[in-house]
Amino acid sequence: MGRTKEAVFMGIGILAGLALSGPAAQAAAEALTARPTTQTFYVSGQRVEFEAYQIHGNNFVKLRDIGRAADFGVTYDADTNTVHIDPDAPYTEEVTAPVQPLPSTPAPQAITEESVQAVIKGLRDIYPTGSVYPTPYRSTSGGPYGRGIHCSGWATLCSDAAFGDLPWRRVEQPAWDQIRPGDLVRYDTETSGHVVVVLDKTGEYIKVTESGTNNKTRWGGQYFRWWLEEQPGYTLYTRYPN
């Protein structure tokens, strides 16, 4: 890690370790008025522009702005409401892709497994593997995911394209024969969770489309039945009419 990054992360550690209590906390609270700072900032001798505010004699700057200036990775996982800092990764901007028109949604009475497959697979022509989908995707269908980024944003977009505003149903620890094309299958990981969109199903595995924390689509992944059924948080979200 370079000296610039070392200094930045040392500063973050010091700030994270500071705490006030008792009379000091009360005095600080009375002085917590944010004002735009009048100071200038330099990184490796080069002046940089930050949106910075002075509170109680200290400068407060956006972490993402520091990551951009010092070149380290900063990502946000909406599903777990966590910020991830990677000192060994380069800084990358969050990308908002232009919104592409989605395929028309069939009427509820016309929804079949075949029609759902056709709609979702049609999205592959608009968003092939490696493309950035419109993020954050703001769904109005009232589903389980509202932040609209990463795996849950892409999964919700696919579901809305196929099912429109049909209601959602949650099934915990679903039986294998309950899973149908277009359903969302979720499981927990060591740090958060992941959700995928079912494209096809055999007796042994599901073939899916999914997205990662980079908001890029992926088509053709496979998850084996025996593995999914052993995962914590194994859940099905479906919108097929009863």
C-alpha positions as CSV (number, residue, x, y, z in Angstrom):
1,M,0.0,0.0,0.0
2,G,1.4,3.5,-0.9
3,R,2.2,6.1,1.7
4,T,-0.8,8.2,0.6
5,K,-3.2,5.3,1.3
6,E,-1.4,4.5,4.6
7,A,-1.9,8.0,5.8
8,V,-5.5,8.1,4.7
9,F,-6.3,4.8,6.5
10,M,-4.5,5.8,9.6
11,G,-6.6,9.0,9.7
12,I,-9.8,6.9,9.2
13,G,-8.7,4.7,12.1
14,I,-8.0,7.6,14.4
15,L,-11.4,9.2,13.7
16,A,-13.2,5.9,14.2
17,G,-11.5,5.5,17.6
18,L,-12.5,8.9,19.0
19,A,-15.4,9.0,21.4
20,L,-16.7,11.7,23.7
21,S,-18.7,11.2,26.9
22,G,-20.0,13.1,29.8
23,P,-19.5,16.9,29.9
24,A,-17.2,16.7,26.8
25,A,-20.0,15.1,24.8
26,Q,-22.5,17.8,25.9
27,A,-20.1,20.6,25.0
28,A,-19.4,18.9,21.6
29,A,-23.1,18.6,20.9
30,E,-23.6,22.3,21.5
31,A,-20.9,23.0,18.9
32,L,-22.0,20.6,16.2
33,T,-22.9,23.2,13.6
34,A,-21.8,22.3,10.1
35,R,-20.2,25.1,8.0
36,P,-18.5,24.8,4.6
37,T,-14.8,24.7,5.3
38,T,-12.5,27.5,4.2
39,Q,-9.4,25.2,4.1
40,T,-7.8,23.7,1.0
41,F,-6.7,20.1,0.5
42,Y,-3.7,18.5,-1.1
43,V,-3.0,14.9,-2.0
44,S,0.7,14.1,-2.8
45,G,1.3,17.8,-3.4
46,Q,-1.6,18.2,-5.8
47,R,-4.6,20.3,-4.8
48,V,-7.9,18.5,-4.8
49,E,-11.4,19.8,-4.5
50,F,-13.6,18.3,-1.8
51,E,-17.1,19.0,-0.6
52,A,-16.0,19.5,3.0
53,Y,-17.7,20.9,6.1
54,Q,-16.2,22.0,9.4
55,I,-17.9,20.7,12.5
56,H,-16.5,21.4,16.0
57,G,-13.2,22.3,14.6
58,N,-12.8,19.2,12.4
59,N,-13.1,18.8,8.6
60,F,-15.7,16.2,7.4
61,V,-15.3,14.9,3.8
62,K,-17.2,12.3,1.8
63,L,-15.4,8.9,2.0
64,R,-16.0,8.4,-1.7
65,D,-14.2,11.7,-2.5
66,I,-11.2,10.6,-0.5
67,G,-11.3,7.2,-2.3
68,R,-11.3,9.0,-5.6
69,A,-8.4,11.3,-4.6
70,A,-6.2,8.6,-3.0
71,D,-7.3,5.8,-5.4
72,F,-8.8,3.1,-3.2
73,G,-12.0,1.1,-3.5
74,V,-15.2,2.3,-1.9
75,T,-18.4,0.4,-2.4
76,Y,-21.8,0.4,-0.7
77,D,-23.9,-2.8,-0.3
78,A,-27.5,-1.7,0.0
79,D,-28.8,-5.1,1.0
80,T,-26.8,-5.0,4.2
81,N,-26.4,-1.2,4.5
82,T,-22.7,-1.5,4.7
83,V,-19.7,0.4,3.3
84,H,-16.7,-1.6,2.1
85,I,-13.2,-0.1,1.8
86,D,-10.6,-1.9,-0.2
87,P,-7.1,-0.3,0.1
88,D,-5.8,-2.7,-2.6
89,A,-8.4,-1.9,-5.2
90,P,-8.5,1.1,-7.5
91,Y,-11.3,3.6,-7.1
92,T,-14.3,3.2,-9.5
93,E,-17.2,5.5,-10.0
94,E,-20.8,4.3,-9.4
95,V,-22.3,4.0,-12.9
96,T,-25.9,4.8,-13.8
97,A,-26.7,3.2,-17.1
98,P,-29.3,4.8,-19.4
99,V,-32.7,3.3,-18.9
100,Q,-33.7,1.0,-21.8
101,P,-37.4,0.2,-22.5
102,L,-38.5,-3.1,-21.0
103,P,-40.5,-5.6,-22.8
104,S,-44.3,-5.2,-22.5
105,T,-45.8,-7.1,-19.6
106,P,-48.5,-9.7,-20.4
107,A,-51.9,-9.6,-18.7
108,P,-52.0,-11.8,-15.5
109,Q,-54.3,-14.3,-17.1
110,A,-51.7,-14.7,-19.9
111,I,-48.7,-15.4,-17.7
112,T,-47.2,-18.8,-18.1
113,E,-43.8,-20.2,-17.5
114,E,-43.1,-19.9,-21.2
115,S,-44.2,-16.2,-21.4
116,V,-42.1,-15.4,-18.3
117,Q,-39.0,-17.1,-19.8
118,A,-39.5,-15.2,-23.1
119,V,-39.7,-11.8,-21.4
120,I,-36.7,-12.3,-19.2
121,K,-34.6,-14.0,-21.8
122,G,-35.5,-11.0,-24.1
123,L,-33.7,-8.8,-21.6
124,R,-30.5,-10.5,-22.6
125,D,-30.6,-8.7,-25.9
126,I,-30.8,-5.4,-24.0
127,Y,-28.4,-6.2,-21.2
128,P,-26.0,-8.9,-22.2
129,T,-23.4,-10.4,-19.8
130,G,-21.1,-7.6,-18.5
131,S,-23.5,-4.7,-19.2
132,V,-24.6,-2.3,-16.5
133,Y,-28.3,-2.3,-15.9
134,P,-30.2,0.9,-14.9
135,T,-29.2,1.4,-11.4
136,P,-30.6,2.2,-9.0
137,Y,-33.7,0.5,-10.4
138,R,-36.7,2.0,-8.6
139,S,-39.5,-0.6,-8.5
140,T,-43.1,0.3,-7.9
141,S,-44.3,-3.3,-7.4
142,G,-43.9,-3.3,-3.6
143,G,-41.4,-6.2,-3.7
144,P,-38.9,-7.3,-1.0
145,Y,-36.1,-5.1,-2.4
146,G,-36.4,-1.4,-2.6
147,R,-32.9,0.0,-2.9
148,G,-32.5,-1.0,-6.5
149,I,-28.8,-1.9,-6.8
150,H,-26.5,-5.0,-7.0
151,C,-28.1,-8.4,-7.2
152,S,-31.5,-7.4,-5.8
153,G,-31.9,-4.5,-8.2
154,W,-31.3,-6.6,-11.2
155,A,-33.5,-9.4,-9.9
156,T,-36.4,-7.0,-9.2
157,L,-36.1,-5.4,-12.7
158,C,-36.3,-8.9,-14.3
159,S,-39.3,-9.8,-12.2
160,D,-41.1,-6.5,-12.9
161,A,-40.5,-7.0,-16.6
162,A,-42.2,-10.4,-16.5
163,F,-44.9,-9.9,-13.9
164,G,-45.7,-6.2,-13.9
165,D,-47.5,-5.2,-10.7
166,L,-48.6,-8.7,-9.7
167,P,-48.2,-9.3,-5.9
168,W,-45.2,-11.0,-4.4
169,R,-45.3,-14.1,-2.2
170,R,-42.4,-15.3,0.0
171,V,-41.8,-19.1,0.6
172,E,-39.1,-20.0,3.1
173,Q,-37.2,-23.3,2.5
174,P,-39.2,-24.0,-0.6
175,A,-39.6,-27.5,-2.1
176,W,-37.8,-27.9,-5.3
177,D,-41.0,-28.4,-7.3
178,Q,-42.2,-25.0,-6.2
179,I,-39.5,-23.2,-8.1
180,R,-40.5,-21.8,-11.5
181,P,-38.9,-19.7,-14.2
182,G,-38.9,-16.0,-13.2
183,D,-38.9,-16.7,-9.5
184,L,-36.2,-15.2,-7.3
185,V,-34.1,-17.5,-5.2
186,R,-32.2,-16.0,-2.2
187,Y,-29.7,-17.4,0.2
188,D,-27.4,-16.0,2.8
189,T,-23.6,-15.7,2.6
190,E,-21.0,-15.1,5.3
191,T,-21.3,-11.4,4.9
192,S,-24.7,-10.6,3.4
193,G,-26.9,-12.4,1.0
194,H,-27.5,-13.0,-2.7
195,V,-30.5,-13.3,-4.9
196,V,-30.8,-14.8,-8.4
197,V,-33.5,-15.0,-11.1
198,V,-34.5,-18.5,-12.3
199,L,-34.3,-19.0,-16.1
200,D,-34.6,-22.8,-16.3
201,K,-34.8,-25.7,-13.8
202,T,-33.9,-29.4,-14.0
203,G,-34.1,-31.9,-11.3
204,E,-30.6,-31.1,-10.2
205,Y,-30.0,-27.4,-10.7
206,I,-31.3,-24.0,-11.7
207,K,-29.9,-21.9,-14.5
208,V,-30.0,-18.2,-13.6
209,T,-29.3,-14.6,-14.4
210,E,-27.8,-12.4,-11.7
211,S,-25.7,-9.4,-10.8
212,G,-22.9,-8.6,-8.4
213,T,-21.8,-5.6,-6.5
214,N,-20.5,-4.1,-9.7
215,N,-24.2,-3.8,-11.0
216,K,-23.2,-5.8,-14.1
217,T,-25.5,-8.6,-15.5
218,R,-24.5,-12.2,-15.8
219,W,-26.4,-14.9,-17.7
220,G,-26.1,-18.7,-17.5
221,G,-24.9,-19.3,-14.0
222,Q,-25.9,-22.6,-12.3
223,Y,-26.8,-23.4,-8.8
224,F,-27.2,-27.0,-7.7
225,R,-30.2,-28.2,-5.8
226,W,-28.2,-29.9,-3.0
227,W,-26.1,-26.8,-2.4
228,L,-29.0,-24.3,-2.3
229,E,-31.0,-26.5,0.1
230,E,-28.1,-26.5,2.5
231,Q,-27.7,-22.7,2.5
232,P,-29.0,-20.5,5.4
233,G,-31.8,-18.1,4.4
234,Y,-32.8,-20.2,1.4
235,T,-36.0,-18.4,0.3
236,L,-38.2,-18.2,-2.8
237,Y,-40.0,-15.1,-4.0
238,T,-42.7,-15.8,-6.6
239,R,-45.4,-13.8,-8.4
240,Y,-47.3,-16.4,-10.3
241,P,-51.0,-16.1,-9.7
242,N,-52.4,-18.7,-7.3
